[in-house]
């Protein structure tokens, strides 16, 4: 998510009690009273848009399921061979 700009690391964590903080780039950044390593001016809102549109979704499942027909969702029963 970092690579495609969906989130940005706003504070680097450290041991023993400093957690990493992340910001979602489709929301505004709240300054949090100086807890962050970046300023709101360094935060690029909408950075995820720089990578272009998402790839188209590929349908999964059987052709009947994709077409919206009724599909039986049970496991096949074993057939006894005499």
C-alpha positions as CSV (number, residue, x, y, z in Angstrom):
1,X,0.0,0.0,0.0
2,X,2.9,2.3,0.6
3,X,4.3,1.6,-2.9
4,X,1.2,2.7,-4.7
5,X,0.5,5.7,-2.5
6,X,-2.5,4.5,-0.7
7,X,-1.0,5.2,2.7
8,X,2.0,7.3,3.9
9,X,4.1,6.7,7.0
10,X,3.5,9.8,9.1
11,X,5.7,8.8,12.0
12,X,8.4,6.2,12.2
13,X,8.0,3.8,15.1
14,X,10.8,3.0,17.6
15,X,11.2,0.8,20.5
16,X,10.1,0.5,23.3
17,X,6.8,2.6,23.1
18,X,6.6,4.7,19.9
19,X,4.2,3.3,17.3
20,X,4.4,4.0,13.6
21,X,1.5,6.1,12.4
22,X,0.1,6.0,8.8
23,X,-2.2,8.3,7.0
24,X,-4.7,7.3,4.3
25,X,-4.0,9.5,1.2
26,X,-7.7,9.8,0.3
27,X,-8.3,11.7,3.6
28,X,-6.9,15.0,4.9
29,X,-4.0,14.6,7.4
30,X,-4.7,15.7,11.0
31,X,-1.6,17.3,12.5
32,X,-2.1,15.5,15.9
33,X,-0.4,18.2,18.0
34,X,3.1,17.5,16.7
35,X,3.1,13.7,17.0
36,X,3.9,13.3,13.3
37,X,7.3,13.3,11.6
38,X,5.8,15.1,8.6
39,X,3.8,18.3,8.3
40,X,0.5,18.6,6.5
41,X,2.3,20.4,3.7
42,X,4.5,17.4,3.1
43,X,1.5,15.1,2.9
44,X,0.2,14.6,-0.6
45,X,-3.5,13.9,-0.5
46,X,-4.6,11.7,-3.4
47,X,-1.1,10.3,-4.1
48,X,-2.7,7.0,-5.1
49,X,-4.0,8.7,-8.3
50,X,-0.5,9.2,-9.6
51,X,-0.3,5.5,-10.4
52,X,-3.2,5.5,-12.8
53,X,-6.5,3.7,-12.7
54,X,-6.7,0.3,-11.0
55,X,-6.6,-2.7,-13.3
56,X,-10.0,-4.1,-14.4
57,X,-11.5,-6.8,-12.3
58,X,-11.5,-10.2,-13.8
59,X,-14.6,-12.3,-13.1
60,X,-14.0,-15.5,-11.1
61,X,-16.1,-18.6,-10.8
62,X,-17.9,-20.7,-13.2
63,X,-19.5,-19.2,-16.3
64,X,-22.9,-20.0,-14.9
65,X,-22.1,-18.2,-11.7
66,X,-20.8,-15.2,-13.6
67,X,-24.0,-15.1,-15.7
68,X,-26.1,-15.0,-12.5
69,X,-27.7,-18.3,-12.9
70,X,-28.6,-20.5,-9.9
71,X,-25.6,-22.5,-9.0
72,X,-25.6,-25.4,-6.5
73,X,-23.0,-24.8,-3.8
74,X,-22.6,-28.3,-2.4
75,X,-19.7,-30.7,-2.5
76,X,-20.1,-33.7,-4.9
77,X,-21.2,-36.9,-3.2
78,X,-19.0,-39.9,-3.6
79,X,-20.3,-42.7,-5.8
80,X,-19.9,-46.2,-4.7
81,X,-18.5,-48.6,-7.3
82,X,-19.7,-52.2,-7.0
